[in-house]
């Protein structure tokens, strides 16, 4: 075991273990931020700020973890199927225009009767 921790820099075994524990602790502390970064969260900056400033409290760390694991809401398409009901005024306007065309001689009596029947059927 001593061979593993021997180094030429002069660090003792305890110092090396302390550095490793510190690195592991920092990585564990920023797990929510790392997850949010990997998932490309829409609120990445807010999650990192919450994790950085309130991560020391267990509640702040858990909230930032849950936030980083939650899915971003996708915009929903809203389709409005609006049908304009035909009114009698529309039919009356069409019949009036049709009668005017008949009076001007632009259409024949048979064409007038056909169009009139189709307008009245709806």
N, C-alpha and C positions, 0 to 999 in steps of 0.2 A: 504494500500500500504506500510505503514511503517513496517508492520509485515514481509513482504516479504524480505526487505533489512536489517532487524536487524540481527546483528551477534555479537558473543562474541569476535571476533578478534579485534574489535575497528575500523573497516573500516566504513567510512561514506557512506551515500547513493550515493554521487557523486563519491567516489572512486570505489564503486562497479560497477556503470554504466560505468565508465571510463575503468575498467578492462574488462567488457563484450564487450564494443565497440572495445577495442584493440584486443581481441581474434577474434571477428567477422571480423575485418579489416585484420588481418593476414591470416585468412582462405580464405577470399575473394581474397587477394593478390596472394595466392598460388593455386587458383582454377585450372589454366592451368597445374601446376605440379601434382596436385592431379589427374586430369583427365588422364594425361599421365601415371601416375603410375598405375591407375586402368585399363587402356587399354593396359598395358605392351608394350608401344611404343618402337620401335627399337632404337630411338634416345632420350631415357629418360634423360640421363645426359645433353645433349645439351639443351633440353627443360627446364629442371630445372635451368641450368645456365643462359639461356636467361631470364627466369622468375625472377630469383633472382637479376640479375644485371641490367636488363633493364625494369623490370616490373613496376617500379615507373613511367615510361613514358607510357602514354596510348598506344602508338604505340607498344612498346615492349611487353606490357601485351596482346594486341590483337593478335600480331604475335604469341606469345607463345600459346595462346588459340587456334588459328586456327591450328597451327602445332600439338597441342595435339589432336585436333578433327579430323584431316585428317587421311585417312587410309594409312597404310604402303603399299608400292608397293610390290606385290608378284612376285616372279620370274616367268617369262613366259617360257613355254617350246617351243623350236623352233625345228620343225621337218623338216629335210631336206630329201626330197624324190628325191634322185639322181638316175637316170637311165642311165646306160652306154649303149650308142647305139652300136648295133652290126655293125661291119664293115666288109667289104669284106675280109679283111686280116684274120679275125677270121675264116670265112668260108673257105678261101683258106687253112689255116693251118689245119683245121679239115679234109678237103678233102685230103690234102697231107698225113696226118697221117693215114686216112682211106685207101688210096691207098697203103701205106707201109704195113699195116696189110694184105691187099689182096695179095700183092706180097709175103709176108712171109708165106702165107697160114693159117694165124690165123683166117680169116673169109672167107666165101664163096662169090661167085659172086652175089648171090641173096641178102645176107646180105649187101654187099657193095652197091648194087643198092638201097636198101631200105634206108640205112643211107644217101646215096648221095642225094636221093630225099628229105628226111626230112631236110637236111642241106640247100639245094637250096631253099626250101619253106620258110625257115627263122624261 
